[in-house]
Amino acid sequence: QLQLVESGGGLVQPGGSLRLSCTASGFTLDNTPVGWFRQSPGKGRGAVSCVSTSGSTIYADSVKGRFTISRDNAKNTVYLQMNSLKPEDTAVYYCSTGCTVQAGGYWGQGTQVTVSS
């Protein structure tokens, strides 16, 4: 069964940190770009960050300098380290095999991140 599983979400205070994980089963991530996306209530799903097969990265302007995407091919996992979290980062975070929502890749089920005091 081909699937992506996100983990690491939770409730954190403003200024705190979380590390999200995206682990694949049934296929390997090292030959595909992997993106992180988020969706908050009433809004569409938007791109947060993406890492290419060569390791180059891109970030949405709203998270530059605070979030870091990385991949560990040995663990078949892509991470999103989120620092200096803000209430506006609250959303369900998804990973996918592609850098855009329209890429048509595999999607995980999502993990909730809530930033609140």
Secondary structure as UniProt FT lines:
FT   STRAND          3..7
FT   STRAND          10..12
FT   TURN            14..15
FT   STRAND          18..25
FT   TURN            30..31
FT   STRAND          34..39
FT   TURN            41..42
FT   STRAND          46..51
FT   TURN            53..54
FT   STRAND          57..59
FT   TURN            61..66
FT   STRAND          67..72
FT   HELIX           73..75
FT   STRAND          77..82
FT   HELIX           87..89
FT   STRAND          91..96
FT   HELIX           101..103
FT   STRAND          111..115
//
